[in-house]
Amino acid sequence: MTSEPTQSSLPPGVSNLRRKLHPNRFSEMSGQMSALLAYVLEDEWTTPPAKEVIITSDSNLMVNGQFFNAFTDWVENPARLFEAAELNRTEREAFIKQHVKRVESYRANTEQTLRAMLLDG
């Protein structure tokens, strides 16, 4: 069994992202969105938590082995949330880096799409 990283072992910026994006701050955030964000940020905010997130070669997002959404639809939701949470560019870049690290992707240009939609969108 793997243990959750301590606050001090998290990559730079992730602790702040956990605080700013926590579902307690956003009453309308769905459980699915909470689970996905927590997965990317190496945390657990829901029961059951997301344990595996994969982007397929045909741009579908699979969570715990089940279809969740199209990849671009998934990215649009955090883009709106980042506006509400007032994330700056550095925080958005930290999220993208964390997403690339945590989410297994078989889709071409995943990082470029994240950057285009979350930084330049």
N, C-alpha and C positions, 0 to 999 in steps of 0.2 A: 504494500500500500504506500502510495506516495503522499508526502505531507505537503500541505499548503505552504508556500514560501512565507517567511516572516516579512514584516514591513521593511526591515533593513536589507533583506536579500532581493527585494524587488528591483527591476530595472528602473533607472531614473524616470521620474514623472508618474509612475504607475500608482503610487499611493495617493497622489493628488487627484488623478483621474478616478480612482475608486471613490473618493470623497465627493467629487463634483458630479459624477454620473450615477451615484447610488439611487436606487428606486425610491428611497424615503423622501427624496427631494422632488420627485415627479409622480404625483398621484395617478396620472393617466398611463404610466408606463405598464405595458403588458408583462405578464410573467415570462413569456417567451423572450421578449427583449431583455428583461432583467437577466435571464439565464445566459443569453448569448454575450451580453456585455460582461457579466461576471466571469464567464469562461475566458474571454479575451484578456481580462484583467487579473486572471489567476486568483479568482475568489469564488465563493458560492453564496448566492443571494436567494436561491429558490430551492424548493424540494419538489421533484428531483432536480438536481443541477444538470447543466449540460456537461457531459463528460467527453464528447468527441464532436468536433465540428469540421466538416469537409466541404470544400467547394469542388463540384464535379467539373469535368471537362466541358460539359454543356451548360455551365454557369448556374447550376442549382446548388442551393445551400442545404446540406444534410446535417441534422442534429441528432446525435445518438442513433444513427442509422435510419432516420426517417426524414422524408422531404419536409423542409420548412418553408422555403421561399426561393424566388429567383435571387441570385447574388446582387444584382443591381437594386432590386427592391429592398433587400436587407440594408444596403449601404445608404439608401435614401433616408431611412429612419434615423440612424445615428447622425446623419448630416443635420437633420432638423433638431435633434436632441442637443447636438453640440452648440447650436445657436442659442437654445434656451439655457444651457449650462454656461454660456459665455466662455467657451474654450478658446484660447488663443492659438496661434499657429504652432507654437512649440508643443503645446498639449496635444493638438491634433496629430502632429508628427509622431509623438510618443505613442498615441493610440495606433496609428498605422504600423509602426515598427512592432508593436505588441501583437497586432492582428496577424502580420506576416509570420511572426515567430510561432504563434499558437495555433492558427488555423491551417490545416493541410489543404493545399490547393492544387488541383489538376487542371485549372483554367489558365490559359495564357494571359499574361499581362495583369494579373490580379493586383499587384502593388501599384502599377500605373493607374489602374481604374480607381483604386482607393484614393490615391493622391489627387486625381482629377476631380473626384466627387467630394472629397472631404477637405481639400485645401483650396482648390481653385473654383469649386462649384458655385 
